[in-house]
Amino acid sequence: TDLRPLDILSEAVPAGGLARGMRVFQVQGVRGFQLSASRPRALGFPASRLFIHCDRFPEEFSIIVTLRALRVPAKRNEYIFTLMLEESPSVLVGLRYAPDKLHFLFWSQERAGGWQTRVTFPNVSLSDNQWHTLVLAVSGQSFSLTVDCSIPKDVVMETPFPASLSVRRASFYLGNRRRRKGVFTGLLRQLVLLPGADATPRICHAVNFKVATLSVPAVLQDVPAKPVSNEVLKYPYETDMKVTLGARPRCIKQEKAQFWFNASRRGLYLCNGSTWLSMLEVQHRLDYVEEYQNLVTNSETMGVEVFTIPKVGLFAATANRVTPPGSAIYRWTDGKFVHYQNIPTYQAQSWKYFTIGKKIFLAVANFEQNERGQEFSVIYKWSRRKAKFITYQRITTHSARDWEAFVIEGEAFLAVVNHREGNNHNIDSVIYRWNPRTGLFETNQTIPTSGAYDWEFFTIGPYSFLAVANTFNGTSTKIYSHIYIWLSGSFQLFQSILTFGAADWEVFRIGDRVFLAVANSHSYDSGMPAPSNFYAINSSIYELNITAQMFVKFQDLLTYSALDWEFFSVGDDSFLVVANSFDGFTFSVNSIIYRWQGYEGFVAAHHLPTVGCRDWEAFHTAEGSYLFYSSAKEPLSKVLKLKTT
């Protein structure tokens, strides 16, 4: 049976203080112990403090470690922990690492006098100054290592882990083997022994796998110990910190990791080298939504993209239906969007802003041919000299609906959704890979799609996913949309979900939970009787189930030809807004903001009058938070301001 976790690290920390040779450091927002090499025995304790009722090491177990390792010189080993007999220099159980290797050691008494067995896991890169969580699962001859919840590395040994390993008169040592040589030089946050279980499922349910925890000492937990009366913090940790008061200072590279306290907003902010990030402030709550700006557009707007060009400003690009004058780019000036640049487009459907290194791009999905009968979608590049977007690369597309830009393993990709070619909706959509040598996007993979509308890229731990919203296969909108996973250099099918004219996927996170919402636009099947209303149908929210390794339905919400979901937060509250476009009778339909209510799921909170609503974008400025909605039925889009209390 599975037993309680045995927290080795906490056992080494004396009540009310730190052991001699221990210091607490905080790096990348996470705390860990730095262990001193001067007194290795001070970092030990008798095994009997953990094994109270039985002096045998478990036969099956997991060891969970969270650490931040420094670079280790070649041919050098550093010990994470050891279990040793008092009268012997031999290691009963131990874990050590070398450059690109991890070694698990155990003492086997099958042979006369005993013998130390070493299980080596190659190609384990820990010495990169980043936090990592390891789960080592042991059962007989099988040894499995999982790093940051990636694919396990399995080793089968001829010598099994002993079924009855005595720990009588043995002690645990943190970061050493009772010598100064080989002492662990990094930071140690978690060291737990879990008897009788593979701890991987218990660890790999969190979003941030690298610092996932089963048990950590109180001194290392995210909330510092509460001061008693007027005493200072019980467990101080060391960091270089400067806090600036008064007016908003510059946040530049030289000020990185420095703090600014805004007294008027009662907020503490951290400089990341370019912008101030909120660390602590009085949380606002959404009270109501007010109309802030009516933006007259070149024509009906199929989509909008809000983006920031560093050191230039905030912009919005509208994808407009009519050519000429095409689509427009607006710049946020004195608290409003002001026309900045026109770009010739051909029934533009959407824009996508992305960067590659210092290059800034904006890609448009064109639905129709140009004046010469050519069907291109176009990538534009920001010219710093001209301070506008100029044509960079044309790509042949087929009634393109959407672009998605993403990076996998350091390489840049751009995926286009091809909706149809002529009357054929069952065609390939294309994923392009950036070629740094030519400076162009080149075809990398094609994926069959059916009247597709949208791509959505997201990552979960070390895995990358791409979801497509399939809308119509020529006879029905009741078809499967697909989620693909990146494996061995290409996207492969991960899961299929039945959708009804799917127009959009939106991925979002609430705490450690991962959700995926689909906007279903209409229900039509040429072989079935017509429903009473094609457009009043449920859109669905799915949640990732780590154990089942799939998305499962979490909630249905009644929508009216939904074309877009947008997730946003105000203070500690989470929201979803849906673009309802048509109820079967009129395009003047309320779009709805839903508030996250925990156990109740999403509950309608605000009803917003819209006309043919096609797209929502949430954005923030120093003055507040806003929603931008585009209308596909009139040349008027609106900016709404979120009023908070």
Secondary structure, DSSP 8 states (H G I E B T S, - for coil): -----EEHHHHTS-TTS--TTEEEEEETTEEEEEE-SS-GGGGEEEGGGT-SS--EE-SEEEEEEEEE-----TT--EEEEEEEETT-SSEEEEEEEETTEEEEEEEE-SSTT-EEEEEEEES----SSSEEEEEEEEETTEEEEEETT-S-EEEE-SS---SSEE-TTEEEEESSSSSSTTB--SEEEEEEEEETS--HHHHTTSS-GGG--S---GGGSSS-----TT---SS--B----EE-SS-----GGGTT-EEEETTTTEEEEE-SSSEEEEEE----EEEEEEEEEEE-SS-EEEEEEEEETTTEEEEEEEESSTTT-EEEEEEETTEEEEEEEE--SSEEEEEEEEETTEEEEEEEE-S--TTS--EEEEEEEETTTTEEEEEEEEE-SSEEEEEEEEETTEEEEEEEE--BTTB-EEEEEEEEEETTTTEEEEEEEEEEES--EEEEEEETTEEEEEEE----SSBSEEEEEEEEEETTEEEEEEEEEEESEEEEEEEEETTEEEEEEEE----BTTS---S-SSEEEEEEEEEETTTTEEEEEEEEEEESEEEEEEEEETTEEEEEEEE---SS-SEEEEEEEEE-GGG-EEEEEEEEEESEEEEEEEEETTEEEEEEEESSSSEEEEEEEEE-
